[in-house]
Amino acid sequence: MTDTTIDVPGDDLSVARTHVSHAYSRLDAMRALAAERFTNATTGTKGGTHQARSERDATADHYAHRIQELDMIEDGLTFGRLDRMTGRTRADNLPDTIWIGRIGLLDDDHSVLQVDWRAPAAAAFYQATHAHNHDVESRTHITTRHRDVVDLVKDILDLELLADATASGAAPAAAGSDAALMAALTANRTGRMNDIIATIQAEQDAIIRADIRGTLVVAGGPGTGKTAVALHRAAYLLYTYRERLENSGVLIVGPNPTWTRYIDHVLPSLGETSVVSTTISTLLPGIITTQDDSAEVAAIKGDARMADVIANAVKLLPRLDRAPLKLRLLDLSFELRPHDVRRAMSFAQGQFDTYNEQRVPFLKNLLDIAITRVANARKLDAGNAEVREEIGDELREDVNVRREFNLLWMPVDELTALRRLLSNPSLLARAAHGILSTHEQDLIRRAADAGLTTSDVPLLDEFADLLGPVTNESAVHALALAQQQATLAALLSQAERDGAGFDSGGLDAYHGMVDSTLMLERYTTGQINGTLSERAAGDREWTYGHIVVDEAQELSPMAWRAIVRRVPSKSMTVVGDLAQASSSAAADSWAHALDRVTGGNWRLETLTVNYRTPGRLLIPAHELLVERGLGGSEPVSAREGDADPVHYSVTTQEIPTVVARVLGDNAAALGTWAVIATDDELPHVRGHLAATGFIDPAISQLDARISLLTAHESKGLEFDHIIVVDPAAIRRSSAAGDADLYVALTRPTQSLHVIETSGA
């Protein structure tokens, strides 16, 4: 490509340092003001009316939240400068020089000090080229460390200006945009996703700034930045459509708790915290699963046919077969016939949509019928209000009448309904008649006290949507509490083991971006606080303004139904790679996954450049794609790299010692490592590495220099160095073993070591 940069003069560096210093002084002033107002809200008199106390608490929460937001944008506050063509008339009324940063800042006189990276005026920083310079003379990338400017790269976009600079003796440097990008790509990873705010590429920026309407699918192979683009798009939408989203928020759905922690600080670092992060297993407040079904069972539970099975199961809940009801009062016996019950049911169904909401009007209408029947039997005026009230009180106070009425239409919560369906062969057979085969029914049937699985969560959500809330909320809480408490201990240990970073002390570490798994402890104690993200995470019926779904190729049709239920506008950013699909319930095309739930209102954008893995390291992954008949679908690497994959051939018994040897031989290699192996092999490797001092079991995965993961757990993550243990075993470990191996082989940024077995 044409070299379009020049060496940065010293005065440019001095100007940048002056600006950055001033920007940080403004940030400090904003922090100090927020801290002062927080102190004012939390000190002084504690009395007053309930409303006054509530307002003080809300004010304190607001400023505590604001302080956290400002703390999260400390690093890289300013990262760019645009020098625009002089003498042009522009509608934005901004100066010819625009500084760009994580947030917009105003000077003391309310003039613009720097613009937010999401503002329209900043778009040229990502989109301008020498062919289409958007009236920009030059673009400067600013690198800071702490609060100091340590490097500038100035990209000349006006070729006449470049010619003048060259003629005056300024020597060309490396390509500005490319230099900044390559520096970011080759930097060592930290165990957390880095934002790409300073190095967003043009094809990524077009997706980030795309219209909010409808569903946007962002496809692309490993390393193309799909997740980063989706998160930056969420931040852009929250900024651009603030009025629309500020009261609804954004939901992010990821594949597992490890991924959730991996990305947890990206949006807060971009200045956005009105976000809930979850997984399918933690989608329902208070319900967390710690186990999975077999692939065969998960495929059945994830099938769209289960929606019809559940709808039938709900229709079977009213015990209409108990009619006719023969009831007795002190002076007479009377009967409610089947048509009386059907009439009351028809009335209730015309009033409300959900089963539990229909219960009260059903009982009231049936009681009304019974009052008329008793009045007529006693030869009283059935139209007289006093007569009806007196007979109504008599019927309501009669224990037998109440029992018979309630048995016709009992309140049911989603947990109870699902357990009954899956544990009762007769009920399951009736609900699934003509939908599931007998064999399929046998596969999903289980004991009533069996633990919940991830595949159960969309089924629970489907039941909850049809059942509606139980009016006796304490009963719902009691039904769920035992399961919640049973899973809490397992979740804590699993999250720490998998690197999910569960902070049992609260949400402070998450700086406002709420991981819904962290809501469980507060849910079980009723301590759900008032920030938007906390309220949203604790409310199953909350509807969001936008949803981001990562690793979306894994979702079953039933999971899609649960997600779309939470975004009535169907405004979603869906991210995935069909070649990496490993779920037995996954769709084989985006149309198959989305046509039904979006009404066909979706569009596709594809990222084409792999920014993560050097081309030379991708050779094993490319060979696997060709073997699977998917050759040609892989993205092009942004860099070739200077290292080839290293292969080892060992016996199965030698695997742990060889993994340790690879780590020891490469002890000088900076950055993060991941050892990826099967569930069967990981305990042996973990034990040996702990015994030889390579890992500390007390440190959670993503905080450690060396992580041990299955291929499934590594989805969406990246590390500097990867050791793939026994590829053949990974391929054999599941029906989706080929996809899992492809995922494992495409995680590294610097080196790839493949340990293959040669026999006993």
Steps between C-alpha positions, in 0.01 A plus 500: 500500500605863454697638791303802618668594830777729611712523809318688773668831584593565860253786529215260411608280790512802731152611391364148556650483848351835589157396378505160675610659825216749476250224416599311815463816707143531373438132584634561851268798539202288392599232753539755777157646428339155500678411826386825663139439402520141617629617837223758528242230432639257758577733790292732712157431636359151439143584593215643298218340312526167325500684167786726611709203614425320175609803297826527699572130440430537129730803482775315684464200270516729196826666604660177619418359158642811333827473692536139386435602139769768515748261662456249218602745225830595661722306260530641149273795570619669177625291209454697178510829318347606169632802311235597250530700180511870583260755364205261469145570619365215712171443678661367822655838594808321632853633456734380228690294759292238683632291787335160545466300821298252700253769604424852390644777718417870529745766609434753775338734247278213372689478172566150365826363637466156340220303336372156590625231259136418418408854396436563128801735490728212604386263224769626263768380743399144408367545148731746325751377241724687255244410229205624707647733757171644634658850493773382737859606446653269759411249769722456804499190721600585856642234730500570873636314798329599819457874435804555281513515120764247395450483123334673206443368149374758251321372191492752214175470303540810280750384237590858404595566860702177503689612187578837660620330818720260305647785293586686818705203619269326743579128470211253457426267788293181526137516388318676782181301528682174433771584752245564774310184409811279488614631836165403648498157334849405616457628857488230767155397623400542863226240552232762433367625168653829390280763345588598143384859531820648355545249216150432365531421131271633229301179447457469876397863538228464237346217705540683831314805365230303314134585562342365819189375323453128447749220555857533376698177464876550526665191355867424456764245578715481814694812589303740282397708799134401503465526876693826525292650219176391669601651835612826340174502305309467829693800635432696181127425512478599867663831410313570177156380613533609863140613534371171361728271700563679829189353664523154345871422477689242299525126565812306399468123473823299489595132490631440854608673824867500393410709196285729715791586722734530204296789355361649822698825500484587128175697503573679830837604353305653212284695742193277497351309791127463422573143405413153628729213406369146520507152352211275406554304823457818710230670292228457764543691828566262788554197275852385426587162355828320550453198276424418137287239330644249258521624141201287401280630781613860450406478132145392585453761772636769270271407211224749416248217539541529876308828488194305383556233765514765773194680364309172515626433853364838614164428337486175699554674835135589575338189652183526295456125520389551864163640384219451573562631850253379760500756780308509826395783728308459826155512340556369150719320249568643158712418198730692265494328163782473240346774287503731805873442540567548128301823504704635792822397327397667174423819691840498674692434180331801347625719784870407523765320296682296765387202706557648846340832407196312367455311827340782700239598237429129449428448870298822522288404202449146628405641839252727325342198331484315833333800670229503236452123533462520882268803484273323255500183712395709803240683290668836567544791261828415328525859370487659846845636600454428871390143430800444276741649753364286784513174298847594371631542854347165595666320207839667558499402866416136433824296510372227269381749238833683508691173464295380203526834323877528554564145381349592166758775435804494727768772475816353344850644461741411220726279712212282613352484150827389340567240767151356461530486122837324493431260788142394420493253205124532456502881496801509266334253264183711484686829454742359241246291309569534127801725570772288663554132436477252786879463486547877528262512795696223672826691448385825663306340785666518842434490874307789652787587734769496230714813471439759234717511189593781263255360243220536756533879525326584169229248592451670836479835324241362258292372793540831685378691196186287470433463873556858608587592858350311790303750703646363823855620441627353827393157378701543182801607701467199729473260206816645344703556814612140557631471144670841520679420822607160371661654193658800670787306659561312177498823305753667728749215469440453127530869421832519683623184330392620155620854551156654531621716786187483715529775758286391792564838660290689250499671165761769556767325295273506199473879492134502408498237226297231672573133445170328572672212678600757761134576560428158646621577852305824509194331351491232769520767771269746325778760473459626144620859481371782289741552208350424162732207435426345840126543463508355150709199605255424780184519288407212268246716320739789434512599133820648360555759231772292335656157546847380401538124456853360471586148381146508363559199279462283811146602588206264466163611364360497854788718622429746219135518609612590854735770376260664254234505772722759674525739204157570347658731240720211373792745515798266539865463409560130438861385487628162393681262269306199372827310448554506879156361589526214749153486657280208400205741488674763286356615169681428174438849357418849619171484312408183686588663831343841449227500237230375736587713804564826310238463229785508249607849609873439521802592295852358474841668519820296478840590645777377273830565679646290781670745736583243766701214359796532258451321170779249561339382825167444326627221274368213722159670529483555122587136438218397735253724313600344169454153649152601618412631155500862619820615330491853366277633778786609723592871533832645383752573775610859553858380558701201393697464822849367549436161664358169381291259709711261704393135502589233757436125485475332840328213677185567700689447826759762402248781438524673843881500502521622140257785574725599791806474276345727236420757767849473648677526164300814423522662840641816344200541270296790628123504517223257588483123441207262469515123511196361316408136551205269560319468832667162544853628450485834680511359858825315425659808345373728776632272773845476343530874434391579856750249640784645291416861586381620162152591625347609828157336541396787729512751213195510274552410136500834324709667772774241459773504238411141410136395456376142459183474295292270289450605138142596581612723787754675277234629259521873451832526689853565376845440644853577389604135506289186463579136574245267340513158667411188300296642208370151418351468849333841466346388171375178662366668813165603350294502185628854445863411565619635165351842574648493852846424362463783248422736786806382697736541206390859434555653846873604487649840415870402512570127517324165459620169644317181402563187709388189312494147636672212326366211706526349847 
